Amino acid sequence: MEMGKEIRRLREDRGITQEALAEALNVTAQSVSKWERGTSMPDVQMLPQIAVYFGVTIDQLFAMGPEQQMERIENRIYSQGLLEASEVRQLEQQLAAYSGQPNLAGQADTLLTKLYNHQAEQYLLLAVKAGKEAVEKTGGDPDAISELANAWGSCISDWNVRNHHALIEWFSDYCRRHPENRAALMWLLDNLIDDRRLAEARQWMEKLARMDHTFRVPMYRYLIAQAAGEKEETAARLHELESMEGQEWCWAVTLADIYTLRQDYEKAIAWYRKGQDLQPSPKYTDSATSIAHIYEILGDAPKAIEAYREKLRLLREEWGIVSGEECDEVERAIRSLR
């Protein structure tokens, strides 16, 4: 990260002298010369002024490579809540520049998707907050209730709204063109099952079975049988799943999810804890979050708080996260439970 060389490159690209740059920044030409030769560095308080002058970010002054820039952008997206519109535009511009480079295009577009998803999630949180106030202030106006429910991700009974046909058609086409992509096939199965398009789900299930030899095959067979109301097949597949020792950690979390939906919360918590124990470091926080939600459903605030504190511990010890929106969100949940 040689800032001096980057300042020199930016200055020469603009076609100005050291003296002209010095005058614009209200420093001496000798200072600029020392920066460019690497014998001294600009005062940290000057960095915003230099960045504005050249029309770049402060990070660019440090001449970060694309990989470092990408990592910085991802960390920035998740470091706080709603980003300012000006910062979103800046990140969009940076990612657009990388999207034009073949070796970086996929990663750049993925980060752009993460940026938009993050902003959408933050706006939905604001919509929920405003919606609660609207319902209270309007005395339960149906339109206000409807908007609050939509913002909160409520289930919707209307088939024309809740079905996933557009997503299914896109993923079906993608899976036909890329039959080896297991991740895409699993998303397709999830949505086919949710829409109760079980005949199609069974056909795609057989394609998964030919490429996958993990717990995922009996898991989807369980989900299809359950959706079809086949009680004996459902029980047989659940027993098969529980018997599959030696699987990766998400096998245990899958069983935890199944038992949560069956409202067998004691077994669910045990499987979530097993899943967390099986995970290699850095461990995800999903199991702790799920356990906290279960205890909230059960009305056990002390145990829910304990689970949220476990999530904070994982963020701190496994990921080195001690502040920011991820921690703030957990702290807010703990305060509301108190």
Steps between C-alpha positions, in 0.01 A plus 500: 500500500735775382302819529778719363512308172122517470497879556768537235304283256181698559686831463667397175174358363345843557802669342585738783828589669599442860478876550143514370394213725673662797316828438164323474561320830657801672831322570851548368631342181772340715229321699347356183845394382565319830165320476574378151851385593363316802710691755189633675123455498217754485338580831201272551271803521601591143395172346135600439616821331744311274235240415244769409755684284574191292141369510595168662432325831746515786556127456609559142772732626652196668504327159311194620487208259162380365478215753558735791249748358239226463555386857475859623173551311345185646606596852358848443163367387448304821667735747189709567135544414363701209776655290476859382397545136833669420694202633280256308574691179872490577494125561294449184761690297787298646322170435400607149867558421589150622200348320662597172803284575441133402698356793308713753156528340329216688626608840413863431143415396461279808609789722259732318220253575605492866499880510146523361375219726650670803333831413168325433515326839577827676211676324268217603605553863408866463170398338422272795570781746285746306231235448466430873452870565250527213289214634494652849429856382225399254324277749574186300426621149494194266731669246756579771479141631550363149809714442647402837441131430665530157802681643536235770504216246163363603367188332246583231204277423444629146665249266562757228716697745677226691592257221857483369432422134740762358785386724423135423503556125832684516668237719352217292657646188830559680507143635432359156797697367719424803387157625808462720420803719371351824435834672268623225317167495440519875351849473276370223384210717431729796264715297332214316419341836377830643265539200393135537616419146597160633499299176762737358687496830527121487644515148767749602555302819622206297752723325631609841522139616732416209753767600463521878563226756455704819212559740346741248332224300297350789437857621324595176322166488374575851382847398320370190333220694394740774354745246312210336359386835672158480534427872680166481750627242555817706577297812733264310699787348530678835634182659745462210620858553556454873701184436750668264794560732826629358337776293608863482375736771202635301345151519433563870362848433269356234357259757467791743299695242276198439427455871437873541231482230357194678493711820714244678711780645701291747639283220547803278718679758709187552562466126582872463760466775643190338523683169690785662738257673573321172582819312864586435616851585391761425160379620182659367249659736185347346455229763521746788250728324257212442522393864432858611192515276369169637532621858323823404214292356492299824493820705830423676672840491803408717596207276438709188738765637754228576481382139541855369805544722639182348451662159697805617776270623519327163513834319783613727708184530439336162473804273669781691183713482452712811297792364280599208149412387535124560579557868251786534218281370569236767527763773162641397345152525646454849371840616150425372499167688604668822 
